[in-house]
């Protein structure tokens, strides 16, 4: 037993030394551009070129959809690997096997993560990541849209490029075209009814066919025949919701039926001729003034450890994160990631210790304060309700942490759920400023009746009856389902 206790630290130190030597073989760069953070082991020129391409893509999307500018959150983090050989050690483990991908995009609660290598067909890698980046930018769209629209929209805009002061829209992906020309198209009646549980969405080969056809349909409607169907497509998507009769809405919008569209799409796919449009773009708005800085050892260990955590490589992740903790003991980030790793492994006490250490180091990660709250309340495995009444100190601690979490990241819905539950159970009255703070959630999630009902109850209890009526007003109209209207009327009736 004594030998084992001696050997264990030695084995950890050897592993840490190995990971450090591995990192030392390459020069790593880290820092921030205007809208992205990064870690790269490509050379300075390639690193800057890659980051600028993401900056250009972001600005091009904002030029096309300016309403997105107000919904952008913390800058995404980009990992850039010079070769696939190096990147291979950080690829995601899915069902026990490394994912065979040249890059990936992960939307974490606290920050979006992009990882890629620069070898091979970089255009294909970039388009796949741009596809996911578009989903990320539009994730707060309140309208529920069919799967073909979500995926086709992302495919259509993922290939935009900025060339000589203009945005090129409509570039055809050769892989998608080849796939459709060889596999044929999905019957349009089936295509419009694909959901996220359908084989065409879940099975790899069929999913590729579905994505390609989603692109082809949108491309045909928006760009073919001198934009002949662009207006009809706009009417169709505006009127369509998940409960619509697709045939009726389609025929009313286009003036012909879905079977006719199928014939047209088939001809379009095999024609090999795909129109593009060009929109003027002032590329001077892209901020190109950022420096490529050599990364410190602690940064290398932490960021690579965090990427290993994302990649479901927990043991390797822990080694690097522990090394980062030693190298920079006052830095909160290694403790944050070690806490998340412990949560994933259901090591609740260890998670609490790590997250408390992150909090004591003034962490800026909202998830630290959220998870400390759930651990304090005994809420695990995504259960957001607790049974026992809180002590005074515990209640104050929970409220303080949730307010901090919302202040750092107001977009995380579950924070509002727990906070409103705690406030309702407290039986206290609250001031107008405190109640207005909760309305941040309704601004971000305007159709959330559950949250609105809880806030209205707190407003009534606190004597702000007019404000409660205003909070409930959007849920009284005929456009709401009957149980929602009934719930709103009941709260008002209790007045």
C-alpha positions in Angstrom: 0.0 0.0 0.0 2.8 2.4 0.9 4.6 1.7 -2.4 1.3 2.4 -4.3 1.0 5.8 -2.5 4.5 6.7 -3.6 4.1 5.5 -7.2 0.9 7.3 -7.8 2.3 10.8 -7.4 5.4 9.8 -9.4 3.1 8.5 -12.3 1.2 11.8 -12.3 4.5 13.8 -12.3 5.8 11.7 -15.2 2.5 12.2 -17.1 2.6 15.9 -16.5 6.2 16.1 -17.7 5.2 14.2 -20.8 2.3 16.6 -21.6 4.6 19.5 -20.9 7.2 18.1 -23.3 4.6 17.6 -25.9 3.4 21.2 -25.7 7.0 22.4 -25.7 7.6 20.8 -29.1 5.5 23.4 -30.8 5.4 27.2 -30.4 1.9 28.1 -29.1 0.3 31.5 -29.5 -2.7 32.9 -27.5 -4.7 36.1 -27.2 -7.7 37.9 -28.5 -8.8 39.5 -31.8 -11.7 41.9 -31.9 -14.3 39.1 -31.5 -12.5 35.8 -30.9 -10.1 34.4 -28.4 -7.6 31.8 -29.7 -4.8 29.3 -29.0 -2.8 28.2 -32.0 0.3 26.2 -32.8 0.3 27.3 -36.5 2.9 30.0 -37.4 2.1 33.6 -36.8 1.1 34.3 -40.4 -1.3 31.3 -40.7 -2.8 32.0 -37.2 -3.6 35.5 -38.1 -5.0 34.6 -41.5 -7.3 32.0 -40.0 -8.6 34.3 -37.3 -9.2 37.1 -39.8 -11.3 34.7 -41.9 -13.5 34.2 -38.9 -13.7 37.9 -38.3 -14.7 38.5 -41.9 -17.3 35.8 -41.9 -18.8 37.2 -38.7 -18.9 40.8 -40.0 -20.4 39.6 -43.3 -23.3 37.8 -41.4 -23.9 40.9 -39.3 -24.0 43.0 -42.5 -26.7 40.6 -43.9 -28.5 40.3 -40.5 -27.8 43.4 -38.4 -30.3 42.3 -35.8 -27.9 39.7 -34.6 -25.5 42.3 -33.3 -27.4 42.8 -30.1 -27.6 39.0 -29.4 -23.9 38.2 -29.5 -22.4 36.8 -26.3 -18.9 36.1 -25.1 -16.3 35.9 -28.0 -16.0 32.3 -29.2 -12.6 30.5 -28.5 -10.7 29.1 -31.5 -8.2 26.3 -31.3 -6.0 26.2 -34.4 -3.8 23.2 -35.0 -1.1 23.2 -37.6 -1.5 19.5 -38.5 -4.1 16.7 -38.2 -1.5 14.6 -36.4 -1.4 17.1 -33.5 -5.2 17.7 -33.6 -5.9 14.0 -33.5 -5.0 13.9 -29.8 -7.8 16.4 -29.1 -10.6 15.0 -31.3 -13.9 14.3 -29.5 -14.5 10.8 -28.2 -18.0 9.7 -29.4 -19.2 6.2 -28.2 -15.7 5.3 -27.2 -14.0 6.3 -30.5 -12.2 9.4 -31.7 -14.4 11.4 -34.1 -13.0 11.4 -37.6 -13.4 15.2 -38.3 -11.1 18.0 -39.3 -12.8 20.3 -36.9 -15.7 20.8 -34.6 -17.9 23.5 -33.0 -19.3 23.2 -29.4 -21.7 25.6 -27.9 -20.9 25.5 -24.2 -23.1 27.4 -21.7 -20.3 29.9 -21.0 -18.6 30.1 -24.4 -18.7 28.6 -27.9 -15.6 26.5 -28.8 -14.2 26.0 -32.3 -11.3 23.5 -33.0 -9.8 22.7 -36.3 -6.6 21.8 -38.2 -5.3 23.5 -41.3 -4.2 20.5 -43.4 -6.2 19.1 -46.4 -9.4 20.5 -47.7 -9.6 23.5 -45.4 -12.6 25.0 -47.3 -14.7 22.0 -46.3 -13.6 22.2 -42.7 -14.3 25.9 -42.6 -17.8 25.5 -44.2 -18.8 22.9 -41.6 -17.7 25.1 -38.7 -19.4 28.2 -40.3 -22.6 26.0 -40.5 -22.5 25.5 -36.8 -21.5 29.1 -36.1 -24.7 30.2 -38.0 -26.8 28.0 -35.7 -25.0 29.5 -32.7 -25.8 33.1 -33.9 -29.5 32.3 -34.6 -30.1 30.2 -31.5 -32.2 32.9 -29.9 -34.7 33.1 -32.8 -38.0 32.8 -31.0 -39.8 31.2 -34.0 -39.9 27.4 -34.1 -38.8 26.4 -37.6 -38.8 23.1 -39.4 -35.5 21.1 -39.5 -35.0 21.5 -43.3 -35.1 25.3 -42.9 -32.6 25.4 -40.0 -30.1 23.1 -41.8 -30.7 24.5 -45.3 -30.3 28.1 -44.0 -27.0 27.2 -42.3 -25.7 25.4 -45.4 -26.7 28.2 -47.7 -24.9 30.9 -45.7 -21.9 28.8 -44.6 -20.3 29.2 -48.1 -20.4 33.0 -48.2 -17.0 34.6 -49.0 -15.7 38.1 -49.0 -13.9 38.8 -52.2 -12.7 42.3 -53.4 -15.1 44.4 -51.4 -18.3 42.3 -51.8 -20.0 39.3 -50.2 -20.5 36.3 -52.5 -23.7 34.4 -51.7 -24.7 31.1 -53.2 -21.5 29.3 -53.7 -22.3 25.7 -54.4 -20.6 23.0 -52.3 -19.2 20.4 -54.7 -19.7 17.6 -52.2 -23.4 18.4 -51.7 -24.0 18.6 -55.4 -22.2 15.3 -56.0 -24.2 13.6 -53.2 -27.5 14.7 -54.7 -26.6 13.8 -58.2 -25.6 10.3 -57.2 -28.2 9.5 -54.5 -31.1 11.4 -56.0 -33.4 13.7 -54.1 -35.6 12.8 -51.2 -39.4 12.9 -52.2 -40.4 16.5 -51.2 -43.4 15.3 -49.3 -41.0 13.3 -47.0 -38.4 16.0 -47.0 -40.7 18.7 -45.6 -41.7 16.3 -42.8 -38.3 15.4 -41.5 -37.8 15.9 -37.8 -34.8 15.5 -35.5 -35.9 12.0 -34.7 -36.2 11.0 -38.4 -33.7 8.6 -40.1 -32.9 11.4 -42.6 -31.6 13.4 -39.7 -30.1 10.8 -37.4 -28.4 8.4 -39.8 -25.0 9.7 -41.2 -25.5 9.0 -45.0 -29.1 10.0 -45.1 -28.3 13.1 -43.0 -25.8 14.2 -45.7 -28.5 13.8 -48.3 -31.0 15.7 -46.3 -28.5 18.6 -45.6 -27.6 18.8 -49.3 -31.3 18.9 -50.4 -32.1 21.5 -47.7 -29.4 23.7 -49.3 -30.6 22.9 -52.8 -34.2 23.9 -52.1 -33.3 27.2 -50.4 -30.7 28.0 -53.1 -33.2 27.3 -55.9 -35.9 29.4 -54.2 -33.7 32.4 -53.4 -31.4 32.5 -56.4 -32.7 30.6 -59.5 -34.6 32.1 -62.4 -33.5 35.7 -61.4 -34.9 35.3 -57.9 -38.3 34.3 -59.2 -39.4 32.4 -56.1 -37.7 34.5 -53.5 -40.9 36.3 -52.4 -43.0 33.1 -52.4 -40.3 31.4 -50.3 -40.5 34.3 -47.8 -44.3 34.0 -47.6 -44.0 30.2 -47.2 -41.5 30.3 -44.3 -43.4 33.2 -42.6 -46.7 31.3 -42.6 -45.2 27.9 -41.8 -45.0 26.6 -38.3 -44.6 23.1 -36.9 -48.4 22.5 -36.8 -49.2 23.9 -40.3 -50.7 21.9 -43.1 -47.6 22.0 -45.3 -49.4 21.2 -48.6 -51.9 24.1 -48.1 -49.4 26.6 -47.1 -47.0 25.6 -49.9 -49.6 25.8 -52.6 -51.0 29.1 -51.4 -47.4 30.6 -51.3 -46.0 29.2 -54.6 -49.1 28.8 -56.7 -48.4 25.2 -57.5 -48.1 22.0 -55.4 -45.2 20.2 -53.8 -44.9 17.5 -56.5 -44.3 20.2 -59.1 -41.5 21.6 -56.9 -40.0 18.2 -56.7 -39.7 18.0 -60.5 -38.1 21.5 -60.6 -35.6 20.7 -57.8 -34.6 17.5 -59.5 -33.9 19.3 -62.8 -32.0 22.0 -60.9 -29.7 19.6 -59.1 -28.8 17.8 -62.3 -28.3 21.1 -64.3 -25.0 21.9 -62.6 -25.7 25.6 -63.0 -26.1 27.5 -59.7 -26.5 31.3 -59.7 -24.7 33.5 -57.2 -25.4 37.1 -56.0 -22.9 39.7 -54.9 -23.5 42.3 -52.2 -21.2 45.3 -51.6 -19.2 45.0 -48.4 -17.0 47.6 -46.7 -14.3 45.3 -45.4 -12.7 48.2 -43.5 -15.1 47.4 -40.7 -13.2 44.2 -40.1 -10.8 44.9 -37.2 -7.5 43.6 -38.4 -5.4 45.2 -35.7 -4.5 42.4 -33.2 -1.2 40.9 -32.3 -0.2 37.2 -32.2 1.4 36.6 -28.8 3.4 33.7 -27.4 1.3 31.7 -24.9 2.5 31.2 -21.4 3.0 27.6 -20.1 0.0 27.9 -17.8 -2.2 29.0 -20.7 -1.1 26.2 -22.9 -1.8 23.6 -20.2 -5.2 25.1 -19.2 -6.6 25.6 -22.7 -5.4 22.2 -24.0 -6.8 20.6 -20.8 -10.1 22.4 -21.3 -10.3 21.2 -24.9 -9.6 17.6 -23.7 -12.5 18.1 -21.3 -14.8 19.1 -24.2 -13.4 16.1 -26.2 -14.5 13.7 -23.4 -10.9 12.8 -22.6 -11.3 13.3 -18.8 -8.1 11.6 -17.5 -5.9 13.5 -20.0 -7.8 16.7 -19.2 -7.2 16.4 -15.5 -3.4 16.1 -15.9 -3.1 19.3 -17.8 -5.6 21.2 -15.6 -3.7 20.2 -12.5 -0.4 21.4 -14.1 -2.0 24.7 -15.0 -3.2 25.0 -11.4 0.3 24.6 -10.1 1.8 27.0 -12.7 -0.6 29.8 -12.0 -2.2 29.2 -8.6 -4.2 32.4 -8.4 -5.9 31.8 -11.8 -9.6 30.7 -11.5 -9.9 29.0 -14.8 -8.2 25.6 -14.0 -10.4 25.3 -10.9 -13.5 26.0 -13.0 -12.7 23.2 -15.5 -11.7 20.8 -12.7 -15.0 21.5 -11.1 -16.9 20.8 -14.3 -15.0 17.6 -14.8 -15.8 16.5 -11.2 -19.5 17.3 -11.9 -19.4 15.2 -15.1 -18.0 12.3 -13.0 -20.7 12.9 -10.3 -18.0 13.6 -7.7 -20.2 16.2 -6.0 -18.0 17.1 -3.0 -14.9 17.4 -5.1 -16.8 19.6 -7.6 -18.0 21.8 -4.8 -14.4 22.2 -3.5 -13.0 23.1 -7.0 -15.8 25.5 -7.8 -15.5 27.2 -4.4 -11.8 27.8 -5.1 -12.7 29.3 -8.5 -15.3 31.6 -6.7 -12.7 32.7 -4.2 -10.4 33.6 -7.2 -13.2 35.9 -8.5 -14.2 33.7 -11.4 -16.0 35.4 -14.3 -17.7 32.1 -15.4 -21.4 32.1 -14.6 -21.5 28.3 -14.5 -19.3 28.4 -11.4 -22.0 30.3 -9.4 -24.9 28.3 -11.0 -23.3 24.9 -10.1 -22.3 26.0 -6.6 -26.0 26.9 -6.1 -27.3 23.6 -7.4 -24.8 21.7 -5.2 -25.7 23.9 -2.2 -29.4 23.0 -2.8 -28.7 19.3 -3.4 -29.9 19.6 -7.0 -28.1 17.2 -9.3 -28.8 15.6 -12.7 -30.7 18.6 -14.0 -33.4 18.5 -11.3 -34.3 22.1 -10.6 -36.7 21.7 -7.6 -35.8 21.2 -3.9 -38.0 20.1 -1.0 -36.4 21.5 2.2 -36.7 25.1 3.4 -33.5 27.1 3.2 -31.8 28.5 6.2 -31.3 32.3 6.3 -27.6 32.1 5.4 -28.2 29.5 2.7 -31.0 31.5 1.1 -28.8 34.7 1.1 -25.9 32.7 -0.4 -28.1 31.1 -3.1 -29.6 34.4 -4.1 -26.2 36.2 -4.2 -24.7 33.5 -6.4 -27.6 33.3 -8.8 -27.7 37.1 -9.2 -23.9 37.0 -9.9 -24.5 34.2 -12.5 -27.3 36.1 -14.3 -25.2 39.3 -14.3 -22.3 37.4 -15.9 -24.5 35.5 -18.4 -28.2 36.4 -18.6 -28.9 33.9 -21.3 -28.8 30.7 -19.2 -32.5 29.9 -18.7 -32.2 27.5 -15.7 -30.8 30.3 -13.5 -34.1 32.1 -13.6 -36.0 29.0 -12.8 -34.1 28.3 -9.6 -34.0 32.0 -8.5 -37.7 32.5 -8.9 -38.4 29.2 -7.0 -36.2 30.4 -4.1 -37.8 33.8 -4.0 -41.3 32.4 -4.0 -40.4 30.0 -1.2 -38.9 32.8 0.8 -42.3 34.5 1.3 -40.5 37.9 1.4 -41.5 41.0 -0.5 -39.1 42.5 -3.0 -38.3 46.0 -4.3 -39.0 47.2 -7.8 -35.3 47.0 -8.7 -35.0 43.3 -7.7 -38.1 42.4 -9.7 -36.9 44.3 -12.8 -33.7 42.2 -12.6 -35.8 39.1 -13.1 -37.4 40.7 -16.2 -34.1 40.2 -18.0 -35.2 36.6 -18.4 -38.5 37.7 -20.0 -36.7 40.0 -22.4 -34.6 37.1 -23.5 -37.4 34.5 -23.4 -40.5 36.6 -24.1 -42.8 33.6 -24.6 -41.8 31.8 -21.4 -45.1 31.6 -19.5 -43.7 29.6 -16.6 -41.2 32.3 -15.8 -43.7 35.1 -16.4 -46.2 33.5 -14.0 -43.6 33.2 -11.2 -42.5 36.8 -11.6 -46.1 38.0 -11.6 -46.7 36.2 -8.4 -43.7 37.9 -6.8 -44.9 41.3 -8.1 -48.4 40.8 -6.6 -46.9 39.7 -3.3 -44.6 42.7 -3.3 -47.5 45.1 -4.0 -46.7 45.9 -7.7 -50.1 44.9 -9.1 -50.0 47.0 -12.2 -46.6 45.6 -13.1 -48.0 42.0 -12.6 -50.9 42.7 -15.0 -48.4 44.0 -17.5 -46.3 40.9 -17.1 -49.3 38.6 -17.7 -50.9 40.6 -20.5 -49.0 38.8 -23.4 -50.4 35.5 -22.2 -54.0 36.4 -22.2 -54.5 36.7 -26.0 -56.2 34.2 -28.2 -52.8 33.3 -29.9 -51.9 31.5 -26.6 -52.9 27.9 -25.8 -55.9 27.6 -23.5 -54.0 26.3 -20.5 -51.7 29.3 -20.7 -54.6 31.8 -20.9 -56.2 30.0 -18.0 -53.1 30.1 -15.9 -52.7 33.9 -16.5 -56.4 34.5 -15.7 -56.1 32.5 -12.4 -53.2 34.6 -11.2 -55.1 37.8 -12.0 -58.2 36.3 -10.4 -56.3 35.8 -7.1 -55.9 39.6 -6.9 
